[in-house]
Amino acid sequence: MVEALRSSAVFGSLRTEIIAEMADAVELRQVESGEAVFSEGDRADSTVFVISGGLRVSRRGRDGKLLVYNQIHPGQSIGEMAMILQQPRSQDVTAVRDSTLALLSREAFEALLLQHPIELNRTFLKAVHDQFRVGSEVQEKWLAQTIALVPLDRQAGADILAPALVQALQGLIGRSGKQVGHLRSDSALAQRLMRGDTTDEDADRAQLEDQYAVMVFEAGAADDAWARFAIRQADQVVFVTSATRDPELTDLERQLQAVPGYALKRKHLVLMHEADRSWPVSPLPWVVGRDLERIYPLRSGWRADAEHLARFLTGNAVGVVLGGGGARGFAHLGVLRALNESKVPVDLIGGNSMGALIGAQLACGHSLEQILKQTQHFAKGGERLTVPVVSIVAGRRVERDLRRMFGELMIEQLWRPYFAAACNLTRGNTTVQSTGPLWRAVLASNSPAGLFPPVVIDGDLMVDGAILENVPVQPMRLRLGTPLERRRGNGTVIAVDVDVPESLRADPSLTRVTPLSTLKRKFMSRAPDSPSIARILYSAGHVGSLNQRPRTIAQADHYLEPPVGNFPLMAYQSGAEIAEVGYRYAMEKIASWDQQLMMTPAS
């Protein structure tokens, strides 16, 4: 108990004698998974310390929807401020696992306050100050958490995934000095926990949480009782199923949905495919009826896929956002090469315009050399002028070649999450396409307004996203939506901006910009500067994103701006040279990164 108090953000700085007296004053309480600890609006008559297990903070929105917030881990506490200020509880707190808690009542706290008024009042004032201080720094650390790996059918392959996942988790947290535990139903410890001896069970749970940063409880297809026990002890539940089976809810899933506290757990679904599968099955049927954080298409025996899953479960997934910029976008290939050589994974990728085109090819598994050749070939195609009623060019060649490049592949059938950003002229916002035909998403993101006709999607008009957000970092941060719409939320976001601001000016001697003045400038270098329609449309299409740039930079963990301003927008023949510039720049930047930034713990 003393150690739990020492870990408290409020009481941890007190003298040893006061902490010992406080430890004697607390009351131990056992709560089962799903049991309410306190509810919103309750009288705040105690502070709660977690000795083992875990609590989940939540509340109901005005529409009645459940809003799930952070978890309280062993060694942490909740309710100090409400108790001290005598305010009603501002949220619901529920046991997300079977837990042992220590309650310090307000009466016990006031008795201690009479004995140690100066120290406790100083602690109280500091707590109030810290609560309202803007920009206070919080030192992140690995917090004990439990993951239940539960197969939904006998062909799921959870027995193959489990050791690979444990190894991947150990690789992630090994630098912290912590260990990853792996518990199966046939172990002596599992049997002892299952017997339910309260004393031994509490001691075993506390020992596990003290020894391991992450504990993986592996269930077998026939281990129904053990699966339920593991789920009850878990912060996160990873269901594993064969991708070829019927996506209907299983009996176990239906029964769990009625279990108190189950809705507060983070839940994931792994669709296990054969190792040589070309493309995963569509995850759309698996969303129906399930409250999931994310769906993962994995291949049996693929170490990289297990590592991908481990990064998501621990909040370490890396999202890369690629911006638009014409031929300067070839610098993305150099940055991606530098990331690969530096062992920085790409778990999600999204982009706009040229970034969307390159990102889509990467998400399809194409090599960087292949992407360079395909993109240069694509750029050589040109486009026909059309009657300028809707646009200057028809856009049919670009659509045809994108269909050839990606076929009828759907975004949701990629092994790694991908999105393309576009400006929705109908709704006046950035629309992120993370489902539907891949070619159509890339086309919409590569259709500058006025130059190309808008792409029609469900009646909405989509154009190049640079009007609002050329480097779509904000969509990468999205935490809400369906399992196919959620992207980063937490973790590391790397943004690559190749859009070099250009000065759009006319010679002061001109009173009007006319076709004649622009043609003169085109053929006579000494003629007064007069911008072309292409330059005007390009600048108009980037005004919003240029104003957005400070916020975009602030939202990214790493914001890279390769020095490609010397290359013209249409210098597609210089693709290899531009990529090399991006590579050298990125390697220099990556060398200065603190690698711990790639290991941010999950909340």
Phi and psi in degrees as a GROMACS rama.xvg file:
@    title "Ramachandran Plot"
@    xaxis  label "Phi"
@    yaxis  label "Psi"
@TYPE xy
-59.5145  -41.9627  VAL-2
-65.5718  -36.7631  GLU-3
-63.3503  -40.6315  ALA-4
-67.7329  -36.9511  LEU-5
-63.547  -28.5734  ARG-6
-81.0609  -11.0617  SER-7
-67.0339  132.705  SER-8
-65.1622  -23.9553  ALA-9
-94.3486  -49.8682  VAL-10
-96.6825  -6.03873  PHE-11
-64.1623  -20.9191  GLY-12
-88.9544  -0.629751  SER-13
-70.0174  160.767  LEU-14
-63.8968  154.104  ARG-15
-56.9218  -39.4523  THR-16
-64.1222  -40.3558  GLU-17
-69.0658  -40.7365  ILE-18
-62.1487  -39.4238  ILE-19
-64.4103  -41.7599  ALA-20
-64.4111  -39.0931  GLU-21
-65.7406  -38.9618  MET-22
-62.0167  -36.5456  ALA-23
-70.2887  -22.7111  ASP-24
-89.6226  -10.5592  ALA-25
-80.9669  160.324  VAL-26
-116.921  125.938  GLU-27
-79.1262  143.203  LEU-28
-143.399  135.116  ARG-29
-98.7969  130.126  GLN-30
-129.073  144.439  VAL-31
-91.114  157.579  GLU-32
-55.4694  129.35  SER-33
93.8707  -8.78188  GLY-34
-81.2775  135.527  GLU-35
-72.8038  132.27  ALA-36
-90.5311  -49.2041  VAL-37
-155.695  164.074  PHE-38
-119.724  156.739  SER-39
-57.4003  131.325  GLU-40
94.2013  -12.6665  GLY-41
-63.198  155.975  ASP-42
-69.9084  131.019  ARG-43
-84.6975  90.5289  ALA-44
-108.357  9.25935  ASP-45
-163.385  162.367  SER-46
-108.75  141.154  THR-47
-113.94  128.274  VAL-48
-110.339  135.383  PHE-49
-90.5193  117.496  VAL-50
-88.4833  -45.6583  ILE-51
-147.743  160.773  SER-52
91.6325  -141.482  GLY-53
-177.268  151.589  GLY-54
-119.47  149.553  LEU-55
-118.072  133.425  ARG-56
-93.523  133.433  VAL-57
-154.277  172.813  SER-58
-162.77  168.088  ARG-59
-99.446  132.353  ARG-60
-74.4023  175.501  GLY-61
-61.2697  -28.5142  ARG-62
-86.8002  4.87266  ASP-63
85.4807  -2.58038  GLY-64
-73.9089  140.681  LYS-65
-74.6267  125.848  LEU-66
-110.959  116.682  LEU-67
-101.93  130.556  VAL-68
-114.085  -144.833  TYR-69
-75.5421  168.73  ASN-70
-109.319  144.158  GLN-71
-100.44  116.021  ILE-72
-95.52  167.803  HIS-73
-54.3296  135.248  PRO-74
91.8932  -9.34399  GLY-75
-104.956  167.766  GLN-76
-138.773  166.326  SER-77
-150.181  146.436  ILE-78
100.12  1.28373  GLY-79
-60.6023  -49.3928  GLU-80
-65.8669  -42.7318  MET-81
-62.5121  -39.2355  ALA-82
-66.1955  -45.9048  MET-83
-65.6478  -42.1158  ILE-84
-86.2921  -3.04591  LEU-85
55.7535  46.0135  GLN-86
-102.423  152.323  GLN-87
-67.5951  156.019  PRO-88
-60.4137  137.66  ARG-89
-97.8243  -2.56417  SER-90
-157.112  169.259  GLN-91
-86.6543  143.239  ASP-92
-128.947  124.02  VAL-93
-130.18  145.281  THR-94
-69.9562  121.612  ALA-95
-90.7695  -15.0664  VAL-96
-136.823  165.938  ARG-97
-59.2045  125.997  ASP-98
-136.413  152.876  SER-99
-110.495  124.246  THR-100
-119.49  156.954  LEU-101
-121.325  124.56  ALA-102
-106.846  124.935  LEU-103
-104.031  109.781  LEU-104
-73.7247  159.83  SER-105
-63.673  -37.1733  ARG-106
-61.6408  -43.4317  GLU-107
-66.0193  -38.0621  ALA-108
-65.5303  -40.8448  PHE-109
-67.2076  -34.2541  GLU-110
-64.2604  -40.8685  ALA-111
-67.0125  -33.4985  LEU-112
-64.1564  -35.7444  LEU-113
-66.4393  -34.1082  LEU-114
-81.381  -30.8833  GLN-115
-133.458  62.9548  HIS-116
-64.4867  -40.7396  PRO-117
-67.7471  -50.2513  ILE-118
-63.9742  -43.8909  GLU-119
-72.8134  -35.2539  LEU-120
-67.4197  -36.5073  ASN-121
-64.3631  -41.7526  ARG-122
-62.5576  -41.4867  THR-123
-60.7097  -46.7905  PHE-124
-64.1884  -38.687  LEU-125
-65.3394  -39.1346  LYS-126
-62.9105  -42.3509  ALA-127
-64.0031  -42.6814  VAL-128
-61.9245  -44.869  HIS-129
-65.9186  -33.2174  ASP-130
-67.375  -36.0418  GLN-131
-102.31  -1.22236  PHE-132
-72.8328  133.555  ARG-133
-88.5822  133.267  VAL-134
77.9044  21.18  GLY-135
-64.5723  142.315  SER-136
-88.7734  134.533  GLU-137
-117.227  124.673  VAL-138
-80.5449  116.439  GLN-139
-76.3031  145.705  GLU-140
-148.221  159.552  LYS-141
-71.333  127.486  TRP-142
-111.291  138.099  LEU-143
-57.557  131.533  ALA-144
-146.371  156.188  GLN-145
-122.338  134.862  THR-146
-118.746  124.599  ILE-147
-97.2772  123.752  ALA-148
-104.967  110.355  LEU-149
-123.996  115.392  VAL-150
-75.4684  144.774  PRO-151
-101.488  -6.73967  LEU-152
-156.596  165.365  ASP-153
-69.8965  -20.9448  ARG-154
-98.4704  14.0252  GLN-155
-63.4073  -37.5046  ALA-156
86.2443  21.3514  GLY-157
-64.6994  -30.685  ALA-158
-67.3245  -25.7339  ASP-159
-83.0451  -38.5664  ILE-160
-70.1286  -38.2613  LEU-161
-54.7798  -55.8766  ALA-162
-63.7192  -33.6379  PRO-163
-66.9407  -38.6107  ALA-164
-67.3635  -42.6383  LEU-165
-60.0184  -43.8075  VAL-166
-63.2564  -41.6085  GLN-167
-65.6853  -41.0921  ALA-168
-64.0761  -41.1338  LEU-169
-62.8145  -38.5715  GLN-170
-63.0893  -32.204  GLY-171
-72.4555  -44.1024  LEU-172
-103.337  1.94585  ILE-173
-57.0734  -34.697  GLY-174
-68.122  -18.703  ARG-175
-83.0912  -6.40066  SER-176
83.931  2.82328  GLY-177
-92.6936  166.921  LYS-178
-121.07  160.73  GLN-179
-112.377  126.979  VAL-180
-97.1212  154.22  GLY-181
-136.003  117.315  HIS-182
-122.901  122.436  LEU-183
-106.757  163.262  ARG-184
-67.1744  -22.6814  SER-185
-89.3398  5.11392  ASP-186
-83.1417  155.891  SER-187
-62.74  -39.5939  ALA-188
-64.1595  -41.9353  LEU-189
-61.5362  -42.0028  ALA-190
-64.7496  -37.6634  GLN-191
-67.526  -40.3748  ARG-192
-65.1054  -39.1729  LEU-193
-67.449  -29.915  MET-194
-66.2559  -24.5358  ARG-195
80.1313  21.8932  GLY-196
-66.4319  111.977  ASP-197
-57.2818  -46.5575  THR-198
-64.4703  -51.4968  THR-199
-64.3733  -38.1157  ASP-200
-63.8639  -45.0439  GLU-201
-60.3164  -44.9013  ASP-202
-64.2864  -41.956  ALA-203
-64.722  -44.7242  ASP-204
-63.2362  -43.9772  ARG-205
-62.8711  -38.8401  ALA-206
-66.4293  -42.1196  GLN-207
-61.9198  -44.5969  LEU-208
-68.9764  -30.049  GLU-209
-76.4766  -33.7096  ASP-210
-85.7874  -34.2853  GLN-211
-119.061  139.616  TYR-212
-76.5022  -36.1375  ALA-213
-134.395  135.482  VAL-214
-119.999  124.972  MET-215
-103.845  115.819  VAL-216
-94.364  112.456  PHE-217
-99.3485  125.048  GLU-218
-104.841  151.519  ALA-219
-96.5988  165.684  GLY-220
-61.7077  -27.4262  ALA-221
-99.9574  0.721014  ALA-222
-89.4255  64.4852  ASP-223
-62.8519  -46.1963  ASP-224
-66.3284  -44.0055  ALA-225
-65.3253  -37.9404  TRP-226
-60.3472  -44.018  ALA-227
-64.967  -41.3683  ARG-228
-63.6706  -45.2768  PHE-229
-61.3243  -41.4251  ALA-230
-63.9505  -38.7783  ILE-231
-64.126  -30.6063  ARG-232
-90.2891  -3.73883  GLN-233
-93.2343  144.793  ALA-234
-82.7135  -35.9932  ASP-235
-129.408  142.978  GLN-236
-118.339  124.461  VAL-237
-111.669  105.238  VAL-238
-82.2789  138.351  PHE-239
-122.1  131.708  VAL-240
-145.101  154.627  THR-241
-69.3334  132.431  SER-242
-66.954  -15.1138  ALA-243
-92.666  -7.39871  THR-244
-84.3131  170.354  ARG-245
-63.065  130.622  ASP-246
-77.289  5.25861  PRO-247
-61.8925  151.293  GLU-248
-59.152  140.497  LEU-249
-84.92  165.995  THR-250
-60.0507  -39.981  ASP-251
-60.3768  -44.5682  LEU-252
-63.932  -42.4006  GLU-253
-61.7689  -43.3086  ARG-254
-67.4502  -36.9125  GLN-255
-66.7475  -31.5201  LEU-256
-62.945  -20.0133  GLN-257
-94.4447  -3.51154  ALA-258
-80.0071  129.283  VAL-259
-57.49  135.27  PRO-260
86.6092  -12.7631  GLY-261
-62.657  -36.0982  TYR-262
-64.7616  -19.7726  ALA-263
-86.0244  -8.89213  LEU-264
-84.8447  146.358  LYS-265
-74.8183  126.558  ARG-266
-123.907  136.565  LYS-267
-131.043  158.033  HIS-268
-131.303  124.188  LEU-269
-100.64  123.937  VAL-270
-98.9029  106.704  LEU-271
-87.1923  125.959  MET-272
-112.243  164.149  HIS-273
-65.6052  153.42  GLU-274
-61.4902  -31.2266  ALA-275
-100.012  15.9986  ASP-276
-67.0625  132.901  ARG-277
-73.8214  -52.2659  SER-278
-132.315  146.133  TRP-279
-73.5967  162.094  PRO-280
-69.7042  160.149  VAL-281
-68.2321  130.661  SER-282
-82.0855  -6.92151  PRO-283
-54.8268  -44.4708  LEU-284
-63.5924  -23.0162  PRO-285
-81.8199  -13.0762  TRP-286
-73.839  -32.7843  VAL-287
-60.7858  124.088  VAL-288
81.4843  -0.696331  GLY-289
-116.581  140.142  ARG-290
-100.858  91.8875  ASP-291
-118.678  149.005  LEU-292
-78.4706  -39.8625  GLU-293
-163.094  154.562  ARG-294
-115.059  133.004  ILE-295
-119.115  116.094  TYR-296
-82.873  116.891  PRO-297
-121.832  157.872  LEU-298
-109.856  134.075  ARG-299
-59.4728  127.678  SER-300
83.553  -0.979903  GLY-301
-85.6644  111.041  TRP-302
-61.1645  -41.0989  ARG-303
-61.0418  -34.5766  ALA-304
-69.7762  -39.8295  ASP-305
-64.4792  -38.8576  ALA-306
-66.6483  -37.033  GLU-307
-59.4437  -47.4586  HIS-308
-62.0496  -43.7337  LEU-309
-60.8943  -38.5088  ALA-310
-66.4416  -37.7843  ARG-311
-67.472  -42.0993  PHE-312
-64.9162  -29.2013  LEU-313
-104.155  7.33012  THR-314
74.9088  27.2779  GLY-315
-113.327  9.09413  ASN-316
-63.3784  143.42  ALA-317
-106.833  122.352  VAL-318
-106.025  133.694  GLY-319
-115.673  129.879  VAL-320
-116.625  124.372  VAL-321
-111.446  126.226  LEU-322
-90.2079  171.131  GLY-323
-85.7927  165.643  GLY-324
163.861  25.681  GLY-325
61.4684  -141.06  GLY-326
-62.252  -23.2309  ALA-327
-62.7124  -18.0236  ARG-328
-65.7759  -14.1786  GLY-329
-62.3564  -18.765  PHE-330
-61.715  -25.4117  ALA-331
-57.494  -37.7049  HIS-332
-64.0363  -38.2326  LEU-333
-67.1339  -39.765  GLY-334
-64.9493  -43.9233  VAL-335
-63.7331  -37.4219  LEU-336
-63.2424  -42.7281  ARG-337
-64.7142  -40.0977  ALA-338
-62.3543  -43.6815  LEU-339
-63.4731  -44.9803  ASN-340
-67.8501  -25.9145  GLU-341
-91.3341  7.42951  SER-342
63.6693  30.1706  LYS-343
-95.0876  115.446  VAL-344
-74.6792  160.841  PRO-345
-119.223  103.009  VAL-346
-91.4989  -29.299  ASP-347
-139.162  148.703  LEU-348
-141.274  138.865  ILE-349
-146.686  163.551  GLY-350
-172.434  179.099  GLY-351
-131.089  142.902  ASN-352
55.8773  -122.316  SER-353
-59.0025  -35.6125  MET-354
-64.6595  -35.6043  GLY-355
-67.8768  -37.8321  ALA-356
-66.8557  -47.0731  LEU-357
-67.8035  -42.6027  ILE-358
-62.2285  -36.8941  GLY-359
-65.3655  -40.8156  ALA-360
-67.1629  -38.2155  GLN-361
-63.9609  -41.954  LEU-362
-64.3845  -23.6108  ALA-363
-81.5406  -4.12587  CYS-364
90.6891  11.6104  GLY-365
-74.5233  146.783  HIS-366
-72.7977  161.954  SER-367
-64.1908  -36.9905  LEU-368
-64.8579  -40.6449  GLU-369
-65.3179  -40.8108  GLN-370
-63.2514  -41.6585  ILE-371
-59.1521  -49.4386  LEU-372
-64.7212  -44.8006  LYS-373
-64.2391  -40.7094  GLN-374
-70.7177  -39.1347  THR-375
-64.7032  -41.7797  GLN-376
-63.1298  -41.4036  HIS-377
-61.5107  -40.5816  PHE-378
-71.1983  -21.1395  ALA-379
-75.9372  -12.7236  LYS-380
-66.099  -27.286  GLY-381
70.098  -176.426  GLY-382
-155.782  144.646  GLU-383
-83.525  140.657  ARG-384
-69.6691  154.052  LEU-385
-137.787  170.815  THR-386
-61.2856  120.23  VAL-387
-74.0986  61.6734  PRO-388
-91.8556  -43.6614  VAL-389
-109.298  -35.5234  VAL-390
-158.26  169.776  SER-391
-79.4667  -38.9756  ILE-392
-115.441  160.298  VAL-393
-78.0812  -34.7496  ALA-394
81.2378  3.1458  GLY-395
-71.3107  -36.7897  ARG-396
-65.5074  -42.7373  ARG-397
-62.2524  -45.0811  VAL-398
-61.3184  -43.9905  GLU-399
-60.4127  -45.5579  ARG-400
-71.3708  -32.3246  ASP-401
-68.537  -37.1269  LEU-402
-63.1666  -38.7561  ARG-403
-66.9961  -38.5517  ARG-404
-68.8564  -42.5775  MET-405
-110.621  -8.6997  PHE-406
60.6108  -143.78  GLY-407
-101.548  22.3262  GLU-408
-62.492  134.119  LEU-409
-94.693  147.194  MET-410
-59.0365  -39.2367  ILE-411
-71.4251  -4.89655  GLU-412
-104.294  25.3135  GLN-413
-96.5783  155.053  LEU-414
-73.7203  -24.0782  TRP-415
-124.665  143.209  ARG-416
-59.9145  139.434  PRO-417
-141.796  148.341  TYR-418
-146.428  152.613  PHE-419
-119.524  134  ALA-420
-97.366  144.404  ALA-421
-144.864  155.114  ALA-422
-87.2522  123.314  CYS-423
-90.0128  102.104  ASN-424
-66.1343  -28.2631  LEU-425
-68.9031  -42.9046  THR-426
-102.387  -9.81259  ARG-427
69.9939  36.519  GLY-428
-146.351  175.62  ASN-429
-84.5444  122.649  THR-430
-105.233  128.458  THR-431
-101.311  126.348  VAL-432
-102.967  107.779  GLN-433
-119.518  5.87748  SER-434
-141.131  166.692  THR-435
96.2739  -179.399  GLY-436
-59.2239  131.759  PRO-437
-65.0675  -42.9335  LEU-438
-60.0568  -39.161  TRP-439
-68.6059  -38.6649  ARG-440
-63.9714  -42.9121  ALA-441
-66.9559  -38.7835  VAL-442
-62.5459  -46.2062  LEU-443
-60.3248  -39.3189  ALA-444
-74.3126  -14.437  SER-445
-114.816  30.9202  ASN-446
-120.131  83.689  SER-447
-58.4515  134.498  PRO-448
-60.643  130.89  ALA-449
91.882  -36.8831  GLY-450
-84.417  -46.078  LEU-451
-114.091  153.837  PHE-452
-69.4227  146.589  PRO-453
-62.108  151.777  PRO-454
-92.4301  128.464  VAL-455
-92.7586  121.169  VAL-456
-129.371  111.186  ILE-457
53.766  37.4079  ASP-458
86.8244  -13.6855  GLY-459
-87.0689  147.62  ASP-460
-99.6563  120.356  LEU-461
-111.572  135.359  MET-462
-135.286  176.831  VAL-463
-48.089  130.499  ASP-464
-72.0755  -5.691  GLY-465
-62.7222  -18.8463  ALA-466
-57.1907  -37.8532  ILE-467
-112.069  -40.0119  LEU-468
-155.735  96.7962  GLU-469
-73.5253  -30.4078  ASN-470
-116.916  92.7556  VAL-471
-75.0729  71.7211  PRO-472
-73.8539  -39.7862  VAL-473
-57.6801  -44.3059  GLN-474
-60.2372  -32.3123  PRO-475
-67.1794  -24.4344  MET-476
-83.9116  -5.47279  ARG-477
-58.8477  131.504  LEU-478
-111.875  -12.6393  ARG-479
-101.372  -178.222  LEU-480
97.1265  -168.908  GLY-481
-74.5977  168.208  THR-482
-58.8952  -19.7255  PRO-483
-93.6282  -9.17987  LEU-484
-100.612  -27.0441  GLU-485
-65.1764  139.118  ARG-486
-123.807  -110.037  ARG-487
-74.0541  -70.4516  ARG-488
77.6449  -83.1683  GLY-489
-117.068  173.668  ASN-490
107.301  -153.516  GLY-491
-113.181  130.975  THR-492
-118.67  124.587  VAL-493
-110.281  120.684  ILE-494
-110.677  139.969  ALA-495
-123.258  116.912  VAL-496
-112.097  116.108  ASP-497
-114.112  12.4878  VAL-498
-89.3246  105.416  ASP-499
-90.92  118.962  VAL-500
-58.201  131.845  PRO-501
-113.074  143.267  GLU-502
-81.7385  115.731  SER-503
-101.054  105.629  LEU-504
-138.291  157.971  ARG-505
-114.333  153.17  ALA-506
-60.3161  134.56  ASP-507
-58.5448  -20.3148  PRO-508
-74.4306  -16.5575  SER-509
-82.8114  139.199  LEU-510
-99.3942  -20.3824  THR-511
-145.413  148.554  ARG-512
-94.085  116.971  VAL-513
-124.525  163.994  THR-514
-56.9228  -37.8707  PRO-515
-65.7306  -43.3024  LEU-516
-64.8298  -36.0235  SER-517
-71.9531  -40.9372  THR-518
-64.8192  -39.0498  LEU-519
-58.8615  -44.2386  LYS-520
-64.6496  -33.1331  ARG-521
-67.5721  -38.4085  LYS-522
-104.76  -10.5376  PHE-523
-130.355  108.45  MET-524
-62.5699  -25.6653  SER-525
-88.7224  -3.60922  ARG-526
-70.1454  155.054  ALA-527
-57.8961  142.348  PRO-528
-64.811  127.965  ASP-529
-143.98  113.559  SER-530
-68.4262  147.652  PRO-531
-85.0677  169.24  SER-532
-64.5538  -32.6694  ILE-533
-64.4211  -44.3408  ALA-534
-66.4014  -38.4399  ARG-535
-64.8488  -46.7125  ILE-536
-64.7487  -39.3429  LEU-537
-63.5904  -45.698  TYR-538
-66.9644  -40.7522  SER-539
-63.1874  -34.2402  ALA-540
-77.0874  -5.39091  GLY-541
-120.021  1.00627  HIS-542
-59.9722  -46.6574  VAL-543
-63.0337  -43.9498  GLY-544
-69.1003  -30.1638  SER-545
-66.6604  -39.6371  LEU-546
-69.1775  -26.5741  ASN-547
-80.7443  -16.3579  GLN-548
-53.6864  -45.3429  ARG-549
-57.0345  -40.1458  PRO-550
-69.6928  -37.7024  ARG-551
-62.3704  -43.8975  THR-552
-61.7618  -41.2475  ILE-553
-66.245  -28.2215  ALA-554
-83.0982  -15.0597  GLN-555
-94.052  145.031  ALA-556
-75.5649  -37.0093  ASP-557
-134.921  122.849  HIS-558
-116.392  112.583  TYR-559
-105.467  134.187  LEU-560
-129.281  81.286  GLU-561
-55.9641  141.271  PRO-562
-78.3068  80.0022  PRO-563
-115.334  16.8545  VAL-564
-64.1362  -21.3918  GLY-565
-78.0366  -10.7798  ASN-566
-94.756  130.905  PHE-567
-63.3157  156.959  PRO-568
-58.6804  -30.3347  LEU-569
-102.357  17.3519  MET-570
-80.9486  55.2649  ALA-571
-67.1019  -26.3307  TYR-572
-68.0025  -17.2324  GLN-573
-96.3961  22.7469  SER-574
-55.801  -44.7361  GLY-575
-64.989  -39.1347  ALA-576
-67.3197  -41.5816  GLU-577
-65.092  -41.2425  ILE-578
-61.4145  -38.7576  ALA-579
-64.9555  -38.2915  GLU-580
-61.6435  -44.4637  VAL-581
-62.3436  -38.3972  GLY-582
-65.144  -49.6473  TYR-583
-62.585  -41.2562  ARG-584
-63.5116  -46.536  TYR-585
-66.5333  -40.1222  ALA-586
-60.8554  -39.2951  MET-587
-65.677  -41.7369  GLU-588
-69.4593  -44.0797  LYS-589
-61.7409  -34.5923  ILE-590
-61.0715  -24.0174  ALA-591
-94.8182  -4.50113  SER-592
-72.3975  143.45  TRP-593
-79.9185  113.825  ASP-594
-62.4092  -19.9623  GLN-595
-66.2269  -21.5538  GLN-596
-65.2451  -20.8504  LEU-597
-85.255  4.27887  MET-598
-129.664  41.6746  MET-599
-68.9445  124.744  THR-600
-63.6833  151.265  PRO-601
-73.5374  149.988  ALA-602
